[in-house]
Amino acid sequence: MNTIELIRKKRNGESLSKEEILFLVSSYTKNTIPDYQFSAFLMAVYLKGMNTIETAALTEAMLYSGKVIDLSSIKGIKIDKHSTGGVGDKTSLIIAPIVAAAGINVPMISGRGLGHTGGTLDKLEAIPGYSTNLSLRDYKKVLKKCGLVLIGQTKEIAPADKLIYALRDVTATVESIPLITGSIMSKKLAEGIDGLVLDVKTGSGAFMQKFSDAKALAQSLINTAKAFDKKVIAFITDMNQPLGNYIGNWFEVHESIKILRGEVVPDLCEVSFTLSGAMIYLGGKAKSINEGIQLSKELIANGKAFEKFVELVKLQGGDVSYLYKPEKYPKAKHTLKVKSNVEGFVSSIDTYQIGVAALELGAGRSKKEDVIDPKAGIIFHKKLGDKLSKGEIIAELFTDEKIVLNDAEKRILKALRITDDKPKKQKLIKLIMD
């Protein structure tokens, strides 16, 4: 096959065959197509799109570029969840132990922080000693023992995705629905799952800020999951404000511990229990999502979900004493209380700017080689619709770098729009799709 002809074909908006897509992906993975040609192909896909058949073929080519884990030796159904990422989105840390405590296997391969959004791996690694870098043998071993495992992408899993993602990141082709679908689904299908719950974020803190884009991505992910014969449910959820109150790696672990130990943070609990309820339903342990939500609450109340989280952390080398006493975690050197200089109602939040502020404090990466500070972060006290008095604390900032505090404070104040009238309450769960 001729690479230039295939690039031209896609550039002109024509469909590529399964064999042509496989040729391009496998050739690039084997280093026989140079970066500049594959970049041209990615841009052609970004501009012209892919149909459902092409997207499934792209996913398949990326999936079979490495190993697909065989979990047939582990009894029971395997269900995972994927979120498209947001600010304060620590739901994986809450729902995975709940679902495992319900008797469903949760083989979770997660990612790192991307841009203004946090990553599950970075959060877990904030727990001293926790290893996200397990071999596939140990991955199965941990899953068999506690019904739950949370690791990062290994070299054997979808290596094409790792190469393609790095190229997308530097060629302005990240926000392409077929490319996002191939990236997400190749990793998720490689885990050996039977079903998947999708949390597609929309709003100011999401990658898909427009509802129509989030819906199109959810549909693409559903179509691809079904093409591989997997059970699937997608939720479009709101990201027009941080989820929960804690933002930053250890901060999000801490808030997850609070939820698992029975504390109620309304928005975080609603999204977490909806997702875990859907996973429990797909896993056959509930007759409906609502019944799954009820079971989720019971597993929190009886302590079984927290016990499952402790078991997981212990098996993956983490120091569980911090789960029992989170207050003993090392503190950031510098803090700043961000106070309101006006009064009124919080009518909108530019959640992207809150995420960037957390990144600047040290909770994320601006460059690939940046080192994350797990102690850095934000406690964000206000929600949309909340009344705000002059001088009231909006947020608390934590960092080891004093120099960044003033800029982060300005960013947070600028991100809030305060009005005299109380805004209409927005739905957290905007749409359910299957």
N, C-alpha and C positions, 0 to 999 in steps of 0.2 A: 504494500500500500504506500501511497505517496502522501507524506505529512502535509506538504504545502496544499495539495488538492483538498485534503480533509479540512484544513483551516479555512480555505476559500469557500468550501461547501457550507460550513457552519456560518461563516461571515455573511454569506448570501441568504441566510435564513432557512437553509434546507435541513432536513433531518438526517442524522447519521445512523447507520445500522449498529447493532450490538457488536458485530465483529470490528467495525471501524473504531468504535469507542474503546473496546478492549485493546486494540492495537496501539492507540494513542497513550492510554494509561499505562499499559505494561511496558511500552518502549520508554516512556519518561521515567518509570520506576527503575528500569534497567540502565538508565543513563545513555540511551541511544538517540533520544530526542533532546536537543539542548534547551536550556531555560527560556531563551528568547522565542523559540517556536511554541513551546507549551504555554508561555505567557500570552502569545497571540491567540492561541486556541481558547484560553480562559476568558480573554476579553471578548472574543466572538460569542462565547456562551453567555457572558454577562449581558451583552447587548442584544442578542437574538433569542436567548432562552433555550429551553429543551422541553420536549413533550414528555408525557408520563412514561412512555416506553424507553425513551433515551435516558431519563433520570434513573429509572430502575437499572438500565444497562450500565450507567456510570457507577451506581452504587455497587453493583455486582463486581465490576472490574476492580474497584477499590477494595471491596470485601475480600476477594480471592487473591489479592496481591500478597496476602499473608495467611496466618492460621485462623481458622474458625474453631473456637473452643468447643469440644464435645463434652457436654455435661450430662450425658445419658447415664453415667454411673451414679449420679446424685438423684435420689428419689424426689419426686414432687415437681410441681410446676415452677418455672423461673420467670419472674416479672421484674422489669426495671422501669425507671422513669428518666426522662430527659427534660431539662429546662433550657430554654434559649438564653438564659442569663439576665440578671438585673442587679439592682443595688440593694444589698441586705437580703438577698435571696439565699437563705441557708436551709431551704426545705429538705434537701437530700439528707442532711444530718438528722432530721427529725423523722422523716417518713420511712427511711430504710430500716431503722430499728423497729418501728411500729409494725411494718409489714412482715418482717422476719419473725417478730413475736407472735404474729397471727398464724405462723406456720407455712409461710411462702418463702421460697428461696429468692434472694435479691443479689444477683451478680452485677455489681455496679463498677463500670470503668468510667472514671470522671476526668475532667480537664482542669487546667489551670486558669487563673484570671485572664481575661481578655479585655484590653482597653479599660473602660471605666467600671467593668463588672468583675465581681470576685469569682474565684474558682474553688470548687469543692476540695481539690487536692491541697491547695494552699491553706485552706481552713483546717483540714485534718492534720497537716504537718505543723500547725501551731501547737498541737498537743505534743509535748516533749516525748521523743522516742518513736512516735507513730511512723511506720514505714508504708509509703504508698507504692513502693517499688518492689513488688513481689514477683517471683517467677510464676509461670502458668501452673506449675505443680503446686506451689504454695497457695496460689489463688483458689484452686479446687479444694485444697486441704482445709483452708479457713471456711470456705462456703459450706463444705460438708459438715464441719464441726458446729458452726453457729447459724447456718442458713443465711449468711450475709457476708459480703466482702466488698471493700471499697479501695480500689487501686487506680493507678494511672495507666495510660496507654503504654503497652510494652512494645519492644522492637518487632515482635512477631505479629502484632495485631495491626491490620490495615496500614502497612508501611507507606503505601501510595498516598494515603490521606495526610500523613505527616509531611511528606515532600510537597504535595499540592497545596496544603494549607500555608506552609512557609512562603510559597510563591504568591498565593492569593493575597497574603498580608502585605506584600511589598509592590503589588501591581494594581491596587485599587479594584480588586474583584471579589472582595469579601461578601458584599451584600447581594449575592446572586442566589435566588431560591433553589435552582437545580444543584448548584455547587454546595450550598449549605446542607441540602438534603443528603447528597452523596457523602459528605463529611460526617454528619451525625449518624446516618443509618448504617454506614459501613462499620463504624465502631460498635454500635449497639447490636447489630446482627452478629458480629464476631464474638460477642459475649456468650452465645449459646442460649439466648432467651426464647421464651414461648410467647411473651406479650410485652407491650410497652405502653406506658402512660406518658403523654407529652404535655408539657407546660410551655406554651408559646406566649411570651410576654409582649405586651403592646403598651405604648405610652412614652413619656419623655425619658425614661431610664432604660428603655429597651432598644435592641438593635433594629427591630421592626416597629418604628414609632407609629406608623399608620395602621389602623385596625384592618384595612383591606389587605395590606402586605402580610400582617400576622396571619390572617385567615388563609391567604394563598399559600403561605409556608406550611401551616398546619395541614392543609389539604394535600400538599405535595408529600409531606412526611407520612400521612395516612395512606396515600396511594402506594407509596414505596413499601411500607410495612406490609400492606395487603398483598403486594406482588410477591412477597417472600412468605406468604401464608402465616403472618403473625397477627395475634389479637392486638387491637389498638384502640385507644381513646385519647382524644386531644382536648385540652382546655385552653382557651385564650384568656389570660389573666392580666389584671391591671398592673402597670409599672409606672404610674404617674406620681408615685411617692415611694420612698424606701419601704421595703417589706420588713415589718417589725421595727425595732428602735435601734438595734445595734448594727454597725457597719464596720468591717475590718475583720481580719482573720480570727484572732482569739476572741474578739468581741462576739463574733457570730457563733463560735463554738459555745461560748458562755450563754448566749440567749437560747441556743438549742437545748442546752442542759436544763435551763429554767423551764422550757416547755415540756421536756421529757419528764421533769419532776413535778409537773402539775400546774405550773404558772400559766395564766391566760394572757396572751397578747393577741387581741381580737383578730387583726388582719392576718397575722402570721399563722395563727391557729386555723382560721377559715381556709386559707389556701392549702396548708399542710394536710389537714384532715380530709379535704376534698380529694387531693392527689392520692393519699394513702388509702382512702375509701375506694377509689377507682382501682387501685392496684390489688386490693383485697378482693374486690368484685371480679376482676379479670383472673385472679388466682383461684377462683372458685370457693372462697371461704365466706362469701356473702352473696345474697340473692340480688342485691342492688347496690348502687354506689352509696345511697343513704344508709343502708345496713352496714356497709363497710366503714362509713364515717362514725357510726355509733360504736362499732367494735374498736376503732382507733382510739376513741375517747376512753373506752373501758381499759385498753392496754396501757394507756397513760395513767389512769386512776389506780390500777392495781400494781403499778411499778414494773411491769414486765418489759415495757419498751425501753425504759432507762437501763434495766438489767442487761438487755440485749446490746445496747450501745456500749456498756462497760465491757461486756464479753468480747465484742468486736475490737475495741481499742486494745484490750489486753492481748488478744491473739495477733494483732499487727504491731506489737512492740511498744505501745503507748503507755505512759505513766498514768494509771487510772486515779491516782490520788488527786489529780487536778480536776477530775470529774466530780469527785465528792466535795472538794474544797476549791472551787474556782477562784475564790478571793485571794488565794496564796500565789496566784500567777504574777510574774514580774510586772511592774508598772512602768509606763512610759515616763521619760524624764520631765516632759513639759505638757501642761494642759492649759486649755483656754475655754472659758464659757462664752458662747456667742449669745448676746442679748439683743432683743428687739429694740429698734429705735422708733417704732411706730406702734399704734394699736389698731385692732380690727380683726378680721377673720383670715385664716390661711386659705386663699382661694385657688392657688396653683403652686406647684413646686417643679422646678426644672431639675428632675432627678438625675439627669446626666451630669449636671454641675456638682451635685452632692457626691456622686461617684468619683468625679475628677478630684474633688477636694480630699476624699479619702486616699486616693492614689498619691496625691502630693504629700500627704502626711506620712507616707511610707507603706500604706496598706496594699499598693499595687505596683505594677511595672510600667514605666514609660518606654523602656528599652528591654529587649529580650534578656540581657545580662544583668538587669537590676535585681538586687536582693530585697525581698520583702521583709518588713519588720512586723512580726505577728502581733506586737503590742500596740501598733498604730491603728487609729480608727476614730470613729465618731459615735457618740450616743445622741441620736436625733429624737428630741422629745415631742415634736409636734406632728399632727396628722392633718390632712385636708379637712377644712371645716372647723378646726379648733379655733377658739377665741384666744387672742394674743394681747397681752397688756404691754405697755411701754416698760422696758427694762426687764421683761420676763426672759428666762433662758430658753433659747430655741434648741441649742445643741451644745455638746461638750466635745472638744477636740483633744486628741492624745497623740503625741509624737516625741521622738528623741531629737528631732531637728527643729529647734526653736525658730529658726529663720523662716520656716514655711507657714507658721501659725497665722500671721496677718493676712496673707494672700488667701488662705483657706477660709478664714472668717469672712472676708469680702465676698468670696465666691458663694458662700452659703447665704449671706444676706441678700445678694443679688438674685439668687435662685428662687426666692420666695416672693409671691405677689400677695400683698395684703389689701383687702377691700373692706368697705363698711358693711356689705351684705354677705350673709352666710351662703356659700355655694351649695348647689344641689349635690347630694351624696351620690357617688359613683359606685357601680357594681364592681366587686373584686373579680368574680368569675363572670366573664363577659359572654362566653359561648362554650358549649360542649359539642364536640364533633366526633363522629365515629364512622 
